[in-house]
Each structure stands twice: as structure tokens, then as C-alpha cells.
Amino acid sequence: MAPIALTPPAVEAKSQPTIEVSKSSPVDSSNIGTKRKIICFSDFDGTIFMQDTGHILFNNFGCGTERRQMLDEQIHSGERSFRDVSEEMWGSLDVPFDDGFEVMKKALEIDCDFETFHKFCINNGIPFNVISAGLKPVLRKVLDHFLGEENSKHIDIVANDATISSDGSQWKPVWLHDTELGHDKAKSINDYKDQARLESDDGTIPMIVFIGDGVSDLPAAREADVLFARRGLRLEEYCIENNLPYIPFDTFADIQREVIKIAKIDEEKTKGQGLPSNFNPRANMWRRASSKKNVPLFAAMTPKEEKMFTWPDTFTQLKAPAETTTELESSVTAAPAA
């Protein structure tokens, strides 16, 4: 299954799109009155926050900027695994947790519309999950500070754990999965889907929304029904280079507008079709199209962490909105419930 954008940008491969984003009126966080079941998964560093929490710590209290950049290049070149390099970076820290956080909170900038979007999710019963390659105690402390503990508690964090000595001389990640990435984001989302099917009366699952900014988000993004990529960063560039459908965003207000639109369209499409309100036409359409014979391998020079998955060639050409709507309508009519 791969993500779809209801209104994908009309772009050519390897070109930068020109996309109008409507900001004529602000969105509020009230209940929109639909019963469409949706769940959001979002990256953390560079997505909810403009900066990377780990980079702030490494630059100030660990290996330093120059060494960190060198280590990042080793990941990108495939010389070393993400997990191996990350262990060196986190292991280089020598700072008590609270002291490190004092620097982080001054350096971090949250997306200006995230708090409103988060309230929108709470008011509409949309679970919001952070899915990150970072360390859970760091991410939780940051969310508690910027959102307040009462609001932060509504966000589940799927990330690696950590053991941190009281004097800060030892930081050691406790990896979520025994893989080269340490956290297999695709597996985390699929584990959620499996649990959702078990809890559902008819085996259907909510519409999966994924929000990210970098190529490390791609394993999770390919498991989503709708993909949002922060405009101008590497995830969007990758989508453009490979003609992968996505919706660009500048702030979480753009995401909120699109989620409202998609929820209402999907709810209308299930009416009168004899389908349950939580039927997911996109998921069924992508499952039918994702047979192995339709899956090409991308560029041989693709960084190691990007080679973990492939994308169906069905999605290598972006469709006009009208064509996408036609496909969705036919999938609702033809596809059995998941």
C-alpha cells in the first residue's frame, strides 16, 4: 500500500512544483461533524519542530557539529548503519538530562499551527502519534514543555527508549527493533493496523495519515493512505524526483484544511454504497495495485536506509484531481472491505 494525495501537485519529474496553498481564512479546532475514522502519524524533528533535538544535543554536548556532519555522511553513503552511527552520537553526550533540555527548549521552534491542529485532533477523536527515530524521554519532555502536560498526554510516542545516567555521562539508546535503523517505522504503523483490524467489527482500519520531512520517513510514508511532506525539504524532493503522490504543507494549518476536506469527501463516498462508515477506499485500491510484479527498484545510488522498501510503479505518474476522484469512486464500488 502506498499513500495518495487527493489533490497531488501537478509536477514533472525532477522539477520544483508551483502550488497555491489557500490561506484565505484560518482554520479552527472545533469538531467538523464527520464520522470518518482517521489516525495521524507524524515525524518529530523537522516536522513538528523545525530543528532536530538530537543535533542540538550533539552539537553542544557531544561529538560536535563537524563530527556529527561526518557521521551523517557515513549514513547517507551507506558506509555505516543509522543505528551504528546513532549509538556513537548518543554515546558522545556528557550532560545531565535536565541541563541538556534547558538548551533544547531555547533552541527549538514548534510549528506555529501545530497546537491548533493538535486540539482539532482531540476535538474530532483523531488519534495523533509521534513516530520517530529519536529517544522517547527526550521527545516527551519537549512536548510536555511546549504543549503542557495535559495536552501532551494525548499524543502517543512511538520511538526508541533510552537509559541515561544521573550525571549525564552515559546516554544509551534502547532500540525499539533489532534492525539497522533501530526503529522500523513501517513495522510500527503495520502493528497499529493489525491491532485496529482485531478491534474492528468488520476488519476495516482507519484512514492512515502520515506527516514528514525527510527520506528517513519514507518506510512509514509508504504505509499511509495520505502523505504530507513539508515543502522544500528532502521528502518533498524525493517525491518530486520519483513522481510520488503527496500533499505539500508549510504549516499544520495546511494539513488541517486538507484533512477536513478528505474526511468529508470520503464520508460522502461511503453513503449509499452499503459500506460501513469506516471503510477505507484508498487502502483497498492500493492493496490491489501493490503486487510484487508491479514494484520497481529505484536508483542504484539510493542511500542505504532508502533501499529498505520499494514503491509500486502504479504511483510513479501523478494524476489530475479529476482522475484521482474517478479512481476513488470506482474503488469504493468495486473493492470489498479490508
C-alpha positions in Angstrom: 0.0 0.0 0.0 1.3 3.5 -0.8 0.0 6.9 0.0 -2.3 9.0 -2.1 -2.9 12.7 -2.3 -6.4 13.7 -3.2 -5.1 16.8 -4.8 -1.5 16.0 -5.8 0.7 18.7 -7.2 0.9 18.8 -10.9 4.6 18.5 -11.4 7.1 16.9 -13.7 9.9 14.7 -12.5 13.0 16.5 -11.1 11.2 19.8 -11.2 10.0 22.1 -8.4 6.2 22.4 -8.2 4.3 25.7 -8.1 1.5 25.1 -5.8 -1.1 27.5 -4.5 -1.9 27.0 -0.8 -5.1 28.7 0.3 -4.6 30.7 3.5 -7.6 33.0 3.0 -9.1 32.1 6.3 -7.7 30.5 9.4 -8.9 27.0 10.4 -10.3 26.4 13.9 -10.0 23.4 16.1 -13.7 22.6 16.5 -15.5 19.3 15.7 -16.2 19.0 11.9 -19.1 16.6 12.4 -18.0 13.7 10.3 -17.7 10.1 11.5 -14.8 9.3 9.2 -12.2 7.4 11.2 -8.7 8.8 10.8 -5.4 8.4 12.6 -2.3 10.6 12.2 1.3 9.5 12.4 3.9 12.3 12.4 7.6 12.6 12.4 9.0 14.9 15.1 12.3 16.5 14.2 11.9 18.9 11.2 8.2 18.2 11.1 6.5 19.2 14.4 9.6 21.1 15.4 11.8 23.0 12.9 15.1 21.8 14.5 16.4 18.3 15.3 16.5 17.6 19.0 19.5 15.2 18.7 21.5 17.6 16.6 21.1 20.3 19.3 22.5 17.9 21.9 25.3 16.5 19.8 26.5 19.9 18.7 26.6 21.4 22.2 27.4 18.5 24.5 28.7 15.6 22.4 30.7 14.9 19.2 30.3 18.5 17.9 28.9 19.8 14.6 31.8 18.8 12.4 32.0 15.2 13.6 28.2 14.9 13.5 28.1 16.0 9.9 30.8 13.5 9.1 28.8 10.8 10.8 25.6 11.8 8.9 27.5 11.4 5.7 28.5 7.9 6.6 24.8 7.1 7.0 23.9 8.7 3.6 26.8 6.9 1.8 25.8 3.5 3.3 29.2 3.1 4.9 27.6 2.7 8.3 24.1 1.9 9.5 21.8 4.5 11.1 21.8 2.5 14.3 25.6 2.2 14.5 26.2 5.9 13.9 23.4 6.9 16.3 24.9 4.9 19.1 28.2 6.8 18.6 26.4 10.1 18.6 24.3 9.5 21.7 27.3 7.8 23.4 29.3 11.0 22.9 27.0 13.0 25.1 28.2 14.1 28.6 25.4 16.3 30.0 22.7 15.7 32.6 19.3 15.3 31.0 17.8 18.5 32.6 20.8 20.6 31.6 20.6 19.4 28.0 16.9 20.1 27.9 17.5 23.7 29.0 19.5 24.3 25.9 17.0 22.4 23.7 14.0 24.4 24.8 15.7 27.6 23.9 16.8 26.4 20.5 13.6 24.6 19.4 10.8 26.2 17.4 7.5 24.5 17.2 5.4 24.7 14.0 3.2 27.8 14.5 -0.1 25.9 13.8 0.7 22.6 15.5 -1.1 23.4 18.7 -4.3 24.3 16.9 -4.0 21.1 14.8 -3.5 19.0 17.9 -6.6 20.5 19.5 -8.5 19.8 16.3 -7.4 16.1 16.5 -8.6 15.9 20.1 -11.9 17.5 19.4 -12.5 15.2 16.4 -11.4 11.9 18.1 -8.4 11.6 15.7 -5.5 9.8 17.4 -2.2 11.6 16.9 1.0 9.6 17.2 4.6 10.8 17.0 6.7 8.2 15.2 10.4 8.9 15.5 13.9 7.5 15.3 14.8 9.7 18.3 14.6 9.0 22.1 11.2 8.8 23.7 12.2 10.6 27.0 13.6 13.5 25.1 10.6 13.8 22.8 8.1 13.6 25.8 9.9 16.2 27.8 9.9 18.6 24.8 6.1 18.0 24.2 5.3 18.5 27.8 7.1 21.8 27.8 5.7 23.3 24.6 2.1 21.9 24.9 1.7 21.4 28.6 1.4 18.0 30.2 -2.4 18.0 29.9 -2.3 18.3 26.1 0.9 16.3 25.7 -0.6 13.2 27.3 -3.0 12.9 24.3 0.0 12.2 22.0 1.4 8.7 21.9 5.1 8.5 21.1 6.4 5.5 19.2 10.2 5.8 19.5 13.3 4.3 21.0 13.7 4.3 24.7 17.0 5.2 26.5 19.0 4.7 29.6 20.6 8.0 30.8 22.8 8.1 33.9 22.0 10.7 36.5 25.2 12.6 35.9 24.7 12.5 32.2 28.0 10.7 31.4 26.2 7.8 29.7 23.4 8.1 27.1 22.4 4.7 25.6 19.5 4.1 23.2 17.2 1.2 23.9 16.2 0.3 20.3 12.6 -0.5 19.5 13.5 -3.1 16.9 16.5 -5.2 16.1 17.2 -3.7 12.7 19.9 -1.4 11.2 17.6 1.5 11.8 16.8 0.7 15.4 13.2 1.7 14.8 11.3 0.3 11.8 8.7 3.0 11.3 6.8 0.9 8.7 6.5 -2.0 11.2 5.2 0.3 13.9 2.4 1.5 11.6 1.6 -2.0 10.4 1.5 -3.2 14.0 -1.1 -0.5 14.6 -3.1 -1.6 11.6 -3.1 -5.2 12.7 -4.4 -4.2 16.1 -7.1 -2.0 14.6 -8.3 -4.9 12.4 -8.6 -7.1 15.5 -10.6 -4.4 17.3 -12.9 -3.6 14.4 -16.2 -5.3 13.9 -15.6 -5.9 10.2 -11.8 -5.8 9.9 -11.5 -2.3 8.5 -9.0 0.2 9.6 -9.0 4.0 9.9 -7.5 6.2 7.1 -3.8 6.5 7.8 -2.3 10.0 7.5 1.5 10.4 7.7 3.3 13.7 8.0 7.1 14.0 7.5 10.0 15.9 6.1 12.9 13.6 5.3 13.8 10.5 3.4 14.1 8.5 6.6 10.3 8.9 6.8 9.7 7.0 3.6 9.3 3.5 5.1 6.4 4.8 7.2 5.1 7.1 4.5 4.6 4.2 2.1 2.2 2.5 4.6 -0.1 5.6 4.7 -3.2 6.4 2.7 -2.4 10.1 2.6 1.1 11.6 2.7 2.0 15.1 3.8 5.6 16.4 3.1 7.0 19.6 4.4 7.5 21.9 1.5 11.1 22.5 0.3 12.7 19.6 2.3 14.1 16.2 1.3 10.9 14.2 1.5 9.2 16.5 -1.0 12.3 16.5 -3.2 12.2 12.7 -3.3 8.5 12.6 -4.1 9.0 15.0 -7.0 12.1 13.2 -8.3 10.1 9.9 -8.3 6.7 11.3 -9.2 5.2 10.0 -5.9 1.9 11.4 -4.9 1.9 13.7 -1.8 0.4 16.9 -0.4 2.9 19.7 0.4 2.5 21.7 3.6 4.1 24.8 5.1 2.4 24.6 8.5 0.0 22.2 10.2 -2.9 24.6 9.2 -2.4 23.4 5.6 -2.7 19.8 6.9 -5.8 20.6 8.9 -7.6 22.1 5.9 -6.8 19.0 3.7 -7.8 16.5 6.4 -11.2 18.2 6.8 -11.6 18.1 3.0 -10.6 14.5 2.7 -12.7 13.3 5.6 -15.9 15.0 4.2 -15.2 13.6 0.7 -14.6 10.1 2.0 -17.7 10.1 4.2 -19.9 11.2 1.2 -18.4 8.4 -1.0 -19.4 5.7 1.5 -23.0 6.9 1.7 -25.5 4.9 -0.3 -22.9 2.3 -1.2 -23.9 -0.2 1.6 -20.4 0.3 3.1 -19.5 0.9 6.7 -18.6 4.4 7.7 -15.0 3.3 8.5 -14.5 1.7 5.1 -11.2 2.8 3.6 -11.4 3.0 -0.2 -7.8 4.2 -0.6 -6.3 1.3 1.3 -8.2 -1.2 -0.7 -7.2 0.5 -4.0 -3.5 0.4 -3.1 -3.6 -3.2 -1.9 -5.0 -4.3 -5.2 -2.3 -2.4 -7.1 0.7 -3.4 -5.0 1.5 -6.8 -6.3 5.3 -7.6 -6.4 5.3 -7.7 -10.2 4.4 -4.0 -10.2 7.1 -2.9 -7.9 10.3 -1.4 -9.5 13.6 -0.8 -7.7 14.7 2.8 -7.5 18.1 4.3 -8.3 21.1 2.2 -7.5 22.7 5.1 -5.8 19.8 5.5 -3.3 21.2 5.7 0.2 21.2 2.5 2.2 18.3 3.5 4.5 16.1 4.2 1.5 16.7 0.8 -0.1 14.6 -0.9 2.6 11.5 -0.6 0.5 10.1 -0.1 -3.0 7.1 1.8 -4.4 4.5 0.4 -6.8 5.1 1.8 -10.3 1.3 2.5 -10.4 2.1 5.7 -8.5 5.0 7.0 -10.5 2.8 9.2 -12.5 0.7 11.9 -10.7 -2.9 12.0 -11.7 -5.0 15.1 -12.1 -7.5 15.6 -9.3 -10.5 14.6 -11.6 -8.8 11.3 -12.5 -8.0 10.6 -8.8 -11.6 11.2 -7.9 -12.7 8.7 -10.6 -10.4 6.1 -9.3 -11.6 6.5 -5.7 -15.2 6.3 -6.8 -14.6 3.1 -8.7 -12.6 1.6 -5.8 -15.5 2.3 -3.4 -17.8 0.5 -5.7 -15.6 -2.5 -6.6 -13.4 -3.1 -3.5 -14.5 -5.3 -0.6 -14.0 -4.0 2.9 -10.4 -4.7 4.2 
